[in-house]
């Protein structure tokens, strides 16, 4: 995920997202015998984004939104990344049952 900012082309950035997706799926498969779907993938992606703290993530997502033409699967994972970022932005302590 951190590599995303170092890539200069839309294709390179999309490739970084797809590599991250592959690592997340591998980790999920290793940890249990589950069928990987959005119920498992999105929380794992949120965790990865929180831990990685990728630089300029917002601008990279906007760059890809404006200058790339991802295919179906690539578009799906770009949308997942955008969803993860939006979830993190709107997250509040009360949502997690924590005090402020």
N, C-alpha and C positions, 0 to 999 in steps of 0.2 A: 504494500500500500504506500509505503514511503517513496518507492521508486516513481510513483505517478508523476511527481513534480519534476523529476529529472528528465523525463521524456519530452521531446520537443514537438513531436508530430501527434495528430489525433490517433493515428494507428498505434503508435507506441504507447500512448496513454491507455487506450482500450486494451492493448495487450497486457499491460500491468494489472488492470482490473481483472482480466480473465485469469491471469496467473494467481492473483490473490484468491479468486473464487475457487480455483483448483486446490490451493493449499487449505482453505477452509473446509471444502468437501472431504479432503483426505483426513483432516483432523477429526471431523465428525464421524467418518467411517471407522477410524481407529478407536474412537472412544466408545462406540456402541454399534450394534447391528440395526440401525434405523434406515428407513427410506428417507433420503434427504429431500426435503421440500421447504417451502418458504417459512413454515412454522419453526424449523430448526436453523435454516440458513440465515434469515434476517437477524435474529438475536446474536448469532455468532459474528456476523458482519459488524453489527453495532459494537460488540466487544472489541473486535480487531481495530475498528476506527478509533475507539476510545483509548486503547492501549498504544496504538501507533502514533497518534496525533500527527497525521500527515500534514506537511506544510502546504499552505495555499490550496486546501482542498476545495473550498468554494469556487475559487477562480478556475481551478482545473475542471470542475463539473460544468461550470458555465462555458468554458472553452469548448468542451466536448459537446455540449448542447447546441452550440452555434456552428461549430466547424467540422463535426464528424457525421458520418452516415453509418451508424452501427447496424449490423444485421439483427435479426430477431433475438438470438440468444445474447448478443452483446448489448442490445438495447435493454433487455430484461435486467441484466446485472448492473448496467448504468443506472437504471431506475431504482434498483435495490440500494445502490450506494447513495443516491439522492434521498431515498426514504430514510436510510439510516442516519444521514446527516440531519435531516429535518426532525427526526425523532429525538436525537441528542439535543438539538437546539431548543426544543419545546419541553424537555424533561425538567421536572421540578421535584424537589425532595418529597413533597406530599404524594406524588405519583408512585413513589417507591415505599410509602409508608414510613418515611423518615421525618424527623423534625427539621426545620430549617436551620 
